[in-house]
Amino acid sequence: MDIKKELLDILQDYVEMPVEEIDTAGSFREEGAIDSFVFIEMVSAIEEHFGISIPNADLIGFRSIDDIVAYLSGRLEVATA
């Protein structure tokens, strides 16, 4: 499973630029790639796609795409163990 690729596929529906242009290590909120409302919609799509529930308290740590990938990797690793 390539979590980053799957996440970028989901993200493509929520940003107004090609995902290839997004710095996955940079803050997508500060770059203006996504606003708060769209972020919440995107999180819902991520939860549905990966079959998990992400607590609101965990969302604070999502500053970049790489942060979300790391979070999902940890959550999905625990779920499959």
TITORVO-196886 format. One line per field, with one value per residue: residue number from 1; x, y, z of N, C-alpha, C, O in turn; residue in three letters. Coordinates in pm, 1 decimal. Layout:
! TITORVO-196886
nr <- (NUM|...)
n.east <- (X|...)
n.north <- (Y|...)
n.up <- (Z|...)
ca.east <- (X|...)
ca.north <- (Y|...)
ca.up <- (Z|...)
c.east <- (X|...)
c.north <- (Y|...)
c.up <- (Z|...)
o.east <- (X|...)
o.north <- (Y|...)
o.up <- (Z|...)
rest <- (ala|...)
This chain:
! TITORVO-196886
nr <- (1|2|3|4|5|6|7|8|9|10|11|12|13|14|15|16|17|18|19|20|21|22|23|24|25|26|27|28|29|30|31|32|33|34|35|36|37|38|39|40|41|42|43|44|45|46|47|48|49|50|51|52|53|54|55|56|57|58|59|60|61|62|63|64|65|66|67|68|69|70|71|72|73|74|75|76|77|78|79|80|81)
n.east <- (84.8|68.8|66.2|114.2|74.3|-196.6|-308.4|-242.3|-394.1|-650.5|-631.8|-617.0|-876.9|-942.1|-780.8|-675.0|-472.2|-223.6|-136.4|125.0|265.9|261.5|442.5|518.4|634.9|609.1|398.9|71.3|-143.0|-39.0|65.6|-154.4|-281.7|-500.3|-802.2|-957.2|-1221.8|-1228.1|-1023.1|-1138.8|-1336.3|-1167.3|-1035.8|-1249.0|-1288.7|-1047.4|-1069.8|-1286.3|-1182.3|-958.8|-1076.6|-1079.3|-1110.0|-1034.8|-936.4|-1034.0|-841.1|-603.6|-580.5|-456.7|-187.1|-145.4|26.5|148.0|149.1|320.9|312.4|53.6|76.2|265.6|119.3|-100.1|40.0|132.7|-114.2|-241.9|-62.4|-82.3|-347.5|-340.3|-179.9)
n.north <- (-118.2|210.9|471.9|747.3|798.7|725.4|913.0|1153.5|1116.5|1141.1|1402.6|1547.3|1602.8|1815.4|2039.7|2330.0|2310.8|2128.5|1828.3|1755.4|1988.3|2059.6|2101.6|1840.2|1832.2|2083.1|2331.3|2288.0|2444.6|2702.1|2759.5|2813.2|2618.6|2483.5|2546.2|2583.1|2474.3|2308.3|2141.6|1993.5|1854.2|1705.1|1547.3|1389.4|1241.1|1102.9|949.1|786.8|654.6|510.9|372.5|448.1|636.7|964.6|1130.3|1458.9|1593.2|1494.3|1614.6|1859.1|1817.6|1790.6|1938.0|1919.8|1731.8|1518.4|1484.5|1382.7|1145.5|1009.3|984.1|826.3|597.9|500.2|456.5|271.9|64.0|-23.2|-103.2|-323.9|-497.3)
n.up <- (0.0|-96.1|82.2|61.0|-213.4|-238.3|-64.3|-195.0|-424.4|-315.6|-219.0|-454.1|-530.4|-371.8|-386.5|-571.5|-748.2|-930.8|-767.2|-782.7|-764.7|-502.2|-210.0|-24.1|222.7|318.2|480.4|407.2|468.9|519.7|271.7|131.5|-6.6|81.5|253.8|583.9|589.6|363.8|437.7|648.3|505.1|343.0|534.9|617.6|384.4|378.8|611.3|538.0|310.3|413.7|616.7|886.6|1194.6|1269.8|1547.3|1655.2|1808.9|1707.7|1463.6|1486.8|1464.6|1194.1|967.7|728.9|420.8|448.1|725.5|758.1|613.6|772.3|1008.3|920.2|840.0|1084.7|1218.3|1046.6|1048.8|1311.9|1305.6|1135.8|1267.3)
ca.east <- (0.0|142.6|-20.8|134.5|7.0|-340.9|-343.6|-235.9|-511.4|-763.9|-607.7|-639.9|-1014.9|-964.0|-692.1|-692.7|-345.1|-179.5|-72.1|268.5|323.5|255.1|557.2|457.0|696.4|571.1|266.1|-27.1|-232.2|28.9|85.0|-282.9|-328.0|-626.2|-854.5|-1004.6|-1343.3|-1188.5|-941.8|-1229.9|-1393.3|-1061.7|-1015.6|-1360.3|-1260.3|-935.9|-1126.1|-1367.6|-1095.5|-872.9|-1157.1|-1040.8|-1164.0|-924.8|-984.9|-1007.4|-716.4|-491.3|-575.5|-367.1|-53.3|-139.5|74.5|192.7|108.1|407.4|259.4|-63.4|126.8|326.2|8.9|-172.1|127.8|127.4|-248.4|-272.6|27.7|-143.8|-474.1|-315.0|-96.6)
ca.north <- (0.0|336.3|566.9|882.1|807.4|724.5|1041.4|1254.6|1094.7|1202.2|1546.4|1605.2|1649.9|1924.3|2153.9|2393.5|2305.0|1989.6|1783.0|1748.1|2118.1|2080.2|2055.7|1752.8|1858.5|2218.2|2347.7|2310.5|2552.5|2829.3|2781.6|2846.6|2507.8|2431.5|2623.4|2501.2|2401.0|2203.4|2048.8|1903.6|1766.0|1614.5|1451.3|1294.0|1151.7|1017.6|852.5|690.7|576.0|421.0|299.1|483.5|760.9|1047.3|1221.9|1601.2|1631.8|1455.0|1702.0|1971.7|1780.6|1780.9|2063.0|1891.8|1603.4|1418.0|1458.7|1295.7|1015.0|945.9|949.2|713.0|481.3|449.8|406.5|154.2|-41.2|-72.7|-169.2|-450.5|-583.6)
ca.up <- (0.0|-103.4|151.2|7.5|-343.2|-214.5|-4.7|-300.4|-509.9|-244.8|-211.9|-586.8|-536.4|-277.2|-410.5|-702.2|-819.4|-943.0|-643.7|-807.7|-730.2|-358.2|-132.3|75.7|352.2|359.1|539.6|302.0|512.6|501.0|128.6|71.7|-89.9|132.6|366.8|696.2|553.6|270.0|515.9|719.4|402.8|301.2|643.2|609.7|271.8|421.1|706.5|462.7|222.7|490.0|713.2|1023.3|1249.3|1317.0|1651.1|1631.0|1875.3|1622.1|1345.3|1515.4|1419.3|1048.5|907.9|592.1|366.3|508.7|860.2|744.5|571.2|889.6|1098.6|862.7|843.8|1221.2|1247.7|966.5|1096.0|1435.2|1269.3|1069.9|1354.2)
c.east <- (88.8|52.8|-7.6|63.5|-144.2|-387.6|-342.0|-352.5|-636.0|-750.4|-638.6|-781.3|-1039.3|-873.4|-711.4|-562.3|-308.3|-105.8|79.3|338.7|323.9|379.7|501.5|517.0|657.2|429.7|164.7|-125.1|-168.6|49.0|-45.1|-339.4|-465.3|-673.0|-914.6|-1126.8|-1309.8|-1104.0|-1030.8|-1296.0|-1291.0|-1037.1|-1127.0|-1338.3|-1147.2|-987.1|-1205.2|-1279.7|-1016.3|-948.0|-1117.9|-1115.9|-1046.8|-980.2|-946.8|-875.5|-593.9|-474.7|-479.2|-226.3|-37.3|-102.0|114.7|136.4|191.9|363.8|141.8|-20.9|186.2|218.0|-64.8|-88.6|125.1|-7.8|-278.8|-185.1|-30.9|-269.8|-450.4|-233.9|-180.8)
c.north <- (123.8|447.4|705.8|898.7|812.5|857.1|1153.0|1239.8|1156.7|1353.5|1616.5|1662.3|1775.2|2045.4|2205.1|2401.6|2158.5|1946.8|1771.0|1878.1|2144.8|2021.8|1971.9|1771.1|1996.1|2222.3|2380.1|2419.9|2688.7|2862.5|2819.4|2737.6|2459.4|2517.6|2529.1|2417.1|2283.3|2098.5|1946.9|1806.4|1660.6|1507.4|1346.4|1193.5|1055.2|909.1|744.3|597.3|471.0|343.4|323.8|609.6|838.6|1144.6|1366.9|1646.3|1597.6|1547.3|1818.9|1943.8|1773.6|1916.2|2043.1|1756.7|1491.9|1385.2|1362.4|1155.1|940.4|900.0|825.5|585.4|417.6|389.1|278.1|36.4|-105.8|-151.8|-306.3|-546.8|-681.2)
c.up <- (0.0|-47.0|92.2|-126.7|-325.1|-155.8|-108.5|-398.4|-447.1|-247.1|-343.7|-600.0|-453.1|-295.7|-552.5|-779.4|-835.7|-816.5|-659.7|-768.6|-580.2|-293.7|-17.6|214.8|406.0|414.5|430.8|341.7|488.3|353.8|58.9|-15.9|-46.1|249.5|470.2|660.7|462.4|342.4|587.1|621.0|358.9|408.1|642.1|497.0|305.7|515.3|633.0|379.4|300.2|598.0|858.0|1065.9|1307.5|1421.9|1620.6|1692.3|1789.9|1501.6|1363.5|1463.4|1268.8|988.8|761.4|547.8|430.1|651.6|854.5|704.2|690.9|987.6|1047.3|866.4|982.2|1255.7|1172.2|1004.6|1221.9|1401.3|1207.4|1155.6|1432.9)
o.east <- (174.4|-25.7|-107.7|-0.3|-212.3|-493.5|-431.1|-403.6|-717.4|-847.2|-681.5|-802.6|-1146.3|-889.7|-757.7|-544.4|-357.4|-22.2|153.0|458.9|381.7|417.2|443.6|456.9|670.5|351.5|170.7|-185.0|-235.5|49.5|-45.2|-434.1|-539.1|-592.9|-922.3|-1134.0|-1358.3|-1112.8|-1001.3|-1309.8|-1324.0|-1019.7|-1101.3|-1366.1|-1150.8|-952.2|-1192.4|-1300.4|-1007.5|-889.6|-1122.3|-1176.6|-968.5|-1061.4|-839.4|-805.4|-491.4|-366.0|-426.1|-155.1|73.7|-189.0|115.0|83.7|140.3|376.5|131.6|-75.2|159.9|225.2|-88.9|-141.1|116.3|-14.5|-335.8|-227.7|-29.1|-295.8|-532.4|-220.1|-127.2)
o.north <- (139.1|508.4|775.5|1001.1|893.4|907.9|1237.9|1339.4|1217.5|1424.4|1731.8|1759.4|1835.3|2144.9|2133.2|2488.3|2073.5|2021.0|1776.0|1877.6|2244.0|1907.4|2026.5|1730.0|2022.4|2128.8|2486.6|2482.3|2780.9|2979.5|2853.7|2760.5|2401.2|2557.2|2408.4|2300.1|2172.0|1979.7|1827.4|1688.0|1543.5|1390.1|1227.9|1074.6|938.8|791.9|625.5|475.9|355.7|257.4|233.4|678.9|784.4|1231.2|1393.3|1728.9|1665.2|1556.4|1871.5|2035.7|1752.8|1999.2|2137.0|1679.5|1384.8|1270.7|1271.1|1056.7|821.5|790.0|731.2|477.3|295.4|281.8|185.0|-78.6|-228.1|-255.9|-396.4|-664.3|-760.5)
o.up <- (87.1|-119.6|75.1|-151.0|-388.3|-192.6|-109.5|-449.6|-516.6|-274.3|-344.6|-672.6|-462.5|-225.1|-641.0|-864.9|-761.3|-764.9|-561.3|-742.1|-535.9|-319.5|76.3|314.1|525.5|397.4|369.3|254.2|441.6|315.5|-59.3|-91.3|-125.6|334.2|447.0|698.3|482.8|311.4|586.2|651.7|340.4|375.3|663.4|512.9|265.9|501.2|662.6|378.3|257.9|663.9|941.5|984.2|1385.5|1389.4|1566.5|1634.0|1799.1|1444.7|1265.7|1423.1|1219.9|962.5|681.8|627.9|461.9|695.0|936.5|754.4|708.9|1042.4|1122.8|892.9|994.9|1315.7|1229.0|994.3|1236.4|1461.6|1224.9|1121.4|1510.3)
rest <- (met|asp|ile|lys|lys|glu|leu|leu|asp|ile|leu|gln|asp|tyr|val|glu|met|pro|val|glu|glu|ile|asp|thr|ala|gly|ser|phe|arg|glu|glu|gly|ala|ile|asp|ser|phe|val|phe|ile|glu|met|val|ser|ala|ile|glu|glu|his|phe|gly|ile|ser|ile|pro|asn|ala|asp|leu|ile|gly|phe|arg|ser|ile|asp|asp|ile|val|ala|tyr|leu|ser|gly|arg|leu|glu|val|ala|thr|ala)
